[in-house]
Amino acid sequence: MEMEKSLSETFKGFSRLNREERLRALLGTGLLQESDIQYLANGGLKDFSFGEKFIENVIGYFQLPLGVATNFRIDDKDYLIPMAVEETSIVAAASKTAKWVRENGTIFTEVIGNEIIGQIQCAKIKNFEKFSEILNRNKAQLIANVNTEVAFGLVRRGGGVKNIQVRSVPRPEGGAMGIIHIYMDPCDAMGANIINQVCEFLKDPIERLTGENVTMCILSNLVDSKITRATVVLKNIDAELAEKIQEASLFAQQDPYRAATNNKGVLNGIDPILIATGNDWRAVEAGVHAYAARDGQYRSVTKWERVNSHLVGVFEAPVIVGTVGGVTTLHPTASMCLRLLNVQSANDLSRVIAAVGLVQNLGALRALTTVGIIEGHMKLHIKNLSLGAGARENEIPELQKKLEEILFTRKRISLSHAVEVLKEIRDQKLTTS
């Protein structure tokens, strides 16, 4: 209760604080320690030995801005959301929309299923029926062996390989591939490395049992056996606005051209958290996009509908993440961001990520169907334009004010406007000096 009270107080006016005040506010939540604040104040990671452990041919670090989105209340719990991202307006839009939802509705989430998927390919099957019958007859023993030899650590924590299924995938010239799906509960790990090890371990016994050649072993990022669902319910929303958002959502459901941009907007909320916590955002993106096309047409992974006087939105897709192992544990910024989130498991993290993606989508649809995307985005982009034009620190406030006036009257703004206005400001100062 004390933590929730502290976070609610932290949300108030957070965006108006300077950086030092923000760090002090985060320290006050108890989620971060003095050493974390000092680490951030000093600019984060500087030890190149970390980089050498992660990738090859290291020459330095590429730093992204790390921000905190506020106002999120998910499943009756308050969250500060760390977001590592370079795009203007994402953190602000997430915080603003989360406040709207907080004041007018609820967010609740769930994870459906537990298993990730590994695939074993036998490219050219001589007799699929026989192949399938042999594997199904020996399935229990294969599972027992791999859990004993490879996945024993997961088994101790309640996870491990749970099932094996055989699929027939047609070949273009006729005949079939035999594809074996390995379903494994990775507990709080993302599970990529261990599921690949499991598949490799099963290669030899499968070949001995079936007489077929195994041609490839690899995980799948289309994990339709473990789906994260987030739901937003906004109560007593303006009927006209709800109708517009519903129609915008229908557009993304029915048209793949719109769906691609809609889903990119959802990922605007998801990717920054994945990056901040050291998770594989490429894997999650691949899974989201594949799931969006699961019925043969690419569609939105979110859906918004009017239900009586309410607006109800749902996000549904695989969001496979980890809170232990790999970069999440080794990288000091990633481990700090996980502490800031205060999640207790990989499923908790997945649910928070899905909720933020759905809220980000709501903010975009609200803007698109009212003032348009340009006004809000470009207003926040003005500082970038000011810097791009070469404005000095003392020139930025006046330049920003004039650029906001141009945006208000012309409904558009560009770098050339910033350059032109900056020249006028400097010429005027020369004239009066």
Buried (B, 14 or more C-beta within 10 A) or exposed (E): EEEEEBBBEBBEEBBEEEEEEBBEBBBEBEBBEEEBBEBBEEEBBEEEEBBEEEEEEEEEEEEBEBBBBBBBBBBEBBBBBBBBBEBBBBBBBBBBBBBBBBEBBBBBBEBEBBBBBBBBBBBEBEBBEEBBEBBEEBBEEBBEBBBEEBBEEBBEEEBBBBEBBBEBEEEEEEEBBBBBBBBBBBBBBBBBEBBBBBBBBBBEBBBEBBEBEBEEBBBBBBBBBBBBBBBBBBEEBEEEBBBBBBEBBBBBBEBBEBBBEBBEBBBBBBBBBBBBBBBBBEBBBBBBBBBBEEEEEBBBBBBBBBEEEBBBBBBBBBBBBBBBBBBBBEBBBBBBBBEBBBBEBBBBBBBBBBBBBBBBBBBBBBBBBEEEEBBBBBBBBBBEBBBEBEBEEEBBEBBBEBBBEBBEEEEEBEEEBBBBBBEEBEEEEEEEE
